[in-house]
Amino acid sequence: MQISPRLRGLLAVALFVTLLPFLGLAEIAVKNRYLSGRVILPPESYHLPPAPVMRALSLGYNELGADLLWLRTIVYFADHLLGDRDLRYLDRHLRNILVLDEHARHVYRFGASMLVMQGERSTNREVLAAIRLLERGHRLYPEDWRFPLYIGVNYLGRMRSNSKVKRGRWKLMGADWIRRAVLTGAPMPWLPSLAAKVYSQQGKRDLAILHLQEIYHTAQTDKMKAQIAAKLRNLQAAKVADAVKRTTTALREARTRGPIPYVPPDLFVLVGLPELGPFSLRAVAGERPDQLLR
């Protein structure tokens, strides 16, 4: 007898909904015995079958299966977040959902937030797992500015290390992702300044200026353009000031080593060196030309 597609779909839903609760019966039984004082609760184990098995159980209704697993994951997350905060299997839950439905955008966004909400147990491992999840979401939804923004925030604020070199590298990576979020259309007018500040703090002022110049031409509001223009003026003024300071220092050091063949008058004024002395261009009667710059 041939089964109609509609009936086959109803049977698949009934089968999946029926089997899924049984996957946690062992856990429930053990917890009940623990609450009655008859057994010591062992460490929790992962009760869901491998992702290919769940995909087969869904009988082609992968999105429905992913939604049911997402509900189970929310219950798992809430249970442990309010209890022992031990979410060691959360990443596995999320990856199994995406095996069933790779385009579940909410899993990338909210799953990444779940991974980094483990309190004191949260380590770089969980943060990197969240970043990988967000990067995967960004590849599928490159127009969504939230993915690069969240990646940047994780690199800037959640990665930890005693190594100054590692922290600096993560901050630059975070600034790169923040920059990408701005270019994608993030509506926060202060966001370009955040990336520029990080670049400047890490000794990348030229990159900060280039970033702001790039963002200025794509800014969608007058408020954002005004903030970017003010930041650009400050960075460019600081760049000029540093250049003058380096030049002045170099010339003063050169004076101690002997005469300098030639110094342009405009550079004279710019660096503010005294007119007389080794840099004087004023001719003195009776001196040879090669003695004028002593």
Sequence and secondary structure as in RCSB ss.txt:
>XXXX:A:sequence
MQISPRLRGLLAVALFVTLLPFLGLAEIAVKNRYLSGRVILPPESYHLPPAPVMRALSLGYNELGADLLWLRTIV
YFADHLLGDRDLRYLDRHLRNILVLDEHARHVYRFGASMLVMQGERSTNREVLAAIRLLERGHRLYPEDWRFPLY
IGVNYLGRMRSNSKVKRGRWKLMGADWIRRAVLTGAPMPWLPSLAAKVYSQQGKRDLAILHLQEIYHTAQTDKMK
AQIAAKLRNLQAAKVADAVKRTTTALREARTRGPIPYVPPDLFVLVGLPELGPFSLRAVAGERPDQLLR
>XXXX:A:secstr
    HHHHHHHHHHHHHHHHHHTTHHHHHHHHHHHTTSS        S  HHHHHHHTTT HHHHHHHHHHHHHH
HHHHHHTTT   TTHHHHHHHHHHH TT HHHHHHHHHHHT  GGG  HHHHHHHHHHHHHHHHH TT THHHHH
HHHHHHHT   S HHHHHHHHHHHHHHHHHHHHHT   TTHHHHHHHHHHHTT HHHHHHHHHHHHTT  SHHHH
HHHHHHHHHHHHHHHHHHHHHHHHHHHHHHHHS  S   HHHHHHHT  SSSTT     TT  GGGTT 
